[in-house]
C-alpha cells in the first residue's frame, strides 16, 4: 500500500448512513480510506449469524479488507429508520453489541467498534448507551 490507513465499515445499504459513518471513522481514527461492506440490517445478520450465506459473504469481504488493505478496525453499525431491520433503537444497539462479540471471536486482535446513527444522521459510539 502507499502508507495510507484503512478501516472496515459494515453498515446498512441505506445511502443516508454512508457519509456520516465514513466521516466519523476518518475523523475519530485518522484513517484515509473506508472499505464499506453493505447489507440491509447487517447488525441483525451478524448478531444472529443468519442467514449463513450472507454472514459468510460479509466475513469474506472483511477478510479482504483486513488482509489486502491491512485494516485494523472493523465498525458495525445500525441506524434510525432502517428498512432492513425495522426495530427499536434499543434492540438495534443490543444487536450491534452481539454482532461485535461475534466478530471479536473471528478476528482476535482486531479493534471492533459499534456505531449508532440517529434520526439527525449523527453518529454515536454504542458504548455510550446503558440499558
C-alpha positions as a LaTeX table, in Angstrom:
\begin{tabular}{lrrr}
\hline
Residue & $x$ (\AA) & $y$ (\AA) & $z$ (\AA) \\
\hline
Unk1 & 0.00 & 0.00 & 0.00 \\
Unk2 & 1.03 & 3.62 & $-0.25$ \\
Unk3 & 1.18 & 4.17 & 3.52 \\
Unk4 & $-2.50$ & 5.04 & 3.69 \\
Unk5 & $-4.58$ & 3.66 & 6.54 \\
Unk6 & $-7.81$ & 1.72 & 6.05 \\
Unk7 & $-10.77$ & 0.85 & 8.27 \\
Unk8 & $-13.63$ & $-1.53$ & 7.52 \\
Unk9 & $-17.26$ & $-0.41$ & 7.91 \\
Unk10 & $-20.06$ & $-2.97$ & 7.92 \\
Unk11 & $-23.17$ & $-0.88$ & 7.52 \\
Unk12 & $-26.65$ & $-0.82$ & 6.09 \\
Unk13 & $-27.07$ & $-0.33$ & 2.36 \\
Unk14 & $-29.14$ & 2.77 & 3.16 \\
Unk15 & $-27.31$ & 5.60 & 1.41 \\
Unk16 & $-28.16$ & 8.07 & 4.16 \\
Unk17 & $-25.69$ & 6.45 & 6.57 \\
Unk18 & $-22.62$ & 6.03 & 4.36 \\
Unk19 & $-21.28$ & 9.58 & 4.54 \\
Unk20 & $-21.84$ & 10.18 & 8.28 \\
Unk21 & $-20.21$ & 6.85 & 9.16 \\
Unk22 & $-17.22$ & 7.38 & 6.87 \\
Unk23 & $-16.70$ & 10.93 & 8.13 \\
Unk24 & $-16.89$ & 9.80 & 11.76 \\
Unk25 & $-14.40$ & 6.96 & 11.30 \\
Unk26 & $-11.94$ & 9.14 & 9.37 \\
Unk27 & $-12.08$ & 11.94 & 11.96 \\
Unk28 & $-12.06$ & 9.70 & 15.04 \\
Unk29 & $-9.36$ & 7.26 & 13.93 \\
Unk30 & $-7.34$ & 9.23 & 11.38 \\
Unk31 & $-7.77$ & 6.71 & 8.59 \\
Unk32 & $-7.58$ & 7.64 & 4.92 \\
Unk33 & $-9.99$ & 5.12 & 3.39 \\
Unk34 & $-13.05$ & 3.15 & 4.44 \\
Unk35 & $-13.74$ & $-0.26$ & 2.94 \\
Unk36 & $-17.54$ & $-0.26$ & 3.03 \\
Unk37 & $-19.44$ & $-3.54$ & 3.25 \\
Unk38 & $-23.18$ & $-3.05$ & 2.94 \\
Unk39 & $-26.22$ & $-5.21$ & 3.60 \\
Unk40 & $-29.72$ & $-4.32$ & 4.75 \\
Unk41 & $-29.64$ & $-4.58$ & 8.57 \\
Unk42 & $-26.15$ & $-6.05$ & 8.99 \\
Unk43 & $-26.23$ & $-5.66$ & 12.77 \\
Unk44 & $-29.15$ & $-8.11$ & 12.94 \\
Unk45 & $-27.49$ & $-10.50$ & 10.47 \\
Unk46 & $-24.21$ & $-10.59$ & 12.38 \\
Unk47 & $-25.92$ & $-10.73$ & 15.79 \\
Unk48 & $-27.96$ & $-13.77$ & 14.76 \\
Unk49 & $-25.26$ & $-15.27$ & 12.50 \\
Unk50 & $-28.01$ & $-15.82$ & 9.97 \\
Unk51 & $-28.61$ & $-16.33$ & 7.11 \\
Unk52 & $-25.32$ & $-18.23$ & 6.86 \\
Unk53 & $-24.60$ & $-17.38$ & 3.21 \\
Unk54 & $-24.82$ & $-13.63$ & 3.91 \\
Unk55 & $-22.72$ & $-13.95$ & 7.07 \\
Unk56 & $-20.09$ & $-15.81$ & 5.02 \\
Unk57 & $-20.20$ & $-13.13$ & 2.33 \\
Unk58 & $-19.72$ & $-10.34$ & 4.89 \\
Unk59 & $-16.85$ & $-12.22$ & 6.53 \\
Unk60 & $-15.18$ & $-12.83$ & 3.16 \\
Unk61 & $-15.30$ & $-9.11$ & 2.41 \\
Unk62 & $-13.98$ & $-8.26$ & 5.88 \\
Unk63 & $-11.05$ & $-10.59$ & 5.31 \\
Unk64 & $-10.19$ & $-8.88$ & 2.02 \\
Unk65 & $-10.12$ & $-5.55$ & 3.84 \\
Unk66 & $-8.00$ & $-6.93$ & 6.70 \\
Unk67 & $-5.60$ & $-8.93$ & 4.54 \\
Unk68 & $-5.22$ & $-6.81$ & 1.42 \\
Unk69 & $-5.68$ & $-3.30$ & 2.82 \\
Unk70 & $-4.28$ & $-4.04$ & 6.28 \\
Unk71 & $-7.32$ & $-2.58$ & 8.03 \\
Unk72 & $-7.10$ & $-2.96$ & 11.80 \\
Unk73 & $-10.56$ & $-1.60$ & 12.64 \\
Unk74 & $-13.97$ & $-3.12$ & 11.93 \\
Unk75 & $-17.02$ & $-0.95$ & 12.55 \\
Unk76 & $-20.52$ & $-2.45$ & 12.77 \\
Unk77 & $-23.43$ & $-0.06$ & 12.77 \\
Unk78 & $-27.16$ & 0.33 & 12.92 \\
Unk79 & $-29.38$ & 3.30 & 12.25 \\
Unk80 & $-32.66$ & 5.06 & 12.74 \\
Unk81 & $-35.47$ & 4.17 & 10.30 \\
Unk82 & $-33.80$ & 1.03 & 8.97 \\
Unk83 & $-35.96$ & $-0.72$ & 6.38 \\
Unk84 & $-33.84$ & $-3.88$ & 6.58 \\
Unk85 & $-34.06$ & $-4.09$ & 10.37 \\
Unk86 & $-37.23$ & $-2.25$ & 11.45 \\
Unk87 & $-36.91$ & $-2.46$ & 15.21 \\
Unk88 & $-36.27$ & $-0.12$ & 18.12 \\
Unk89 & $-33.03$ & 1.72 & 18.73 \\
Unk90 & $-32.57$ & $-0.26$ & 21.95 \\
Unk91 & $-32.93$ & $-3.57$ & 20.14 \\
Unk92 & $-30.57$ & $-2.49$ & 17.37 \\
Unk93 & $-27.94$ & $-1.47$ & 19.91 \\
Unk94 & $-28.26$ & $-4.87$ & 21.59 \\
Unk95 & $-27.78$ & $-6.42$ & 18.13 \\
Unk96 & $-24.72$ & $-4.23$ & 17.47 \\
Unk97 & $-23.17$ & $-5.40$ & 20.74 \\
Unk98 & $-23.90$ & $-9.05$ & 19.93 \\
Unk99 & $-22.56$ & $-8.61$ & 16.38 \\
Unk100 & $-19.42$ & $-7.03$ & 17.84 \\
Unk101 & $-18.98$ & $-10.00$ & 20.19 \\
Unk102 & $-19.48$ & $-12.45$ & 17.32 \\
Unk103 & $-16.95$ & $-10.62$ & 15.14 \\
Unk104 & $-14.44$ & $-10.46$ & 18.01 \\
Unk105 & $-14.38$ & $-14.26$ & 18.13 \\
Unk106 & $-13.43$ & $-14.48$ & 14.46 \\
Unk107 & $-10.94$ & $-11.61$ & 14.40 \\
Unk108 & $-8.90$ & $-11.61$ & 17.62 \\
Unk109 & $-6.55$ & $-8.67$ & 17.87 \\
Unk110 & $-8.63$ & $-6.50$ & 15.53 \\
Unk111 & $-10.32$ & $-3.44$ & 17.01 \\
Unk112 & $-14.10$ & $-3.64$ & 16.66 \\
Unk113 & $-16.42$ & $-0.72$ & 17.27 \\
Unk114 & $-20.20$ & $-0.36$ & 17.29 \\
Unk115 & $-21.89$ & 2.78 & 15.99 \\
Unk116 & $-25.46$ & 4.09 & 16.04 \\
Unk117 & $-26.69$ & 6.68 & 13.52 \\
Unk118 & $-29.61$ & 8.65 & 14.92 \\
Unk119 & $-32.57$ & 10.42 & 13.28 \\
Unk120 & $-30.46$ & 13.52 & 12.57 \\
Unk121 & $-27.69$ & 11.36 & 11.00 \\
Unk122 & $-25.31$ & 11.98 & 13.88 \\
Unk123 & $-23.04$ & 9.10 & 14.78 \\
Unk124 & $-22.59$ & 7.85 & 18.34 \\
Unk125 & $-20.48$ & 5.05 & 19.71 \\
Unk126 & $-22.63$ & 2.25 & 21.13 \\
Unk127 & $-20.56$ & 2.20 & 24.32 \\
Unk128 & $-22.31$ & 5.40 & 25.49 \\
Unk129 & $-25.69$ & 3.66 & 25.76 \\
Unk130 & $-26.55$ & 1.95 & 29.04 \\
Unk131 & $-29.73$ & $-0.09$ & 29.09 \\
\hline
\end{tabular}
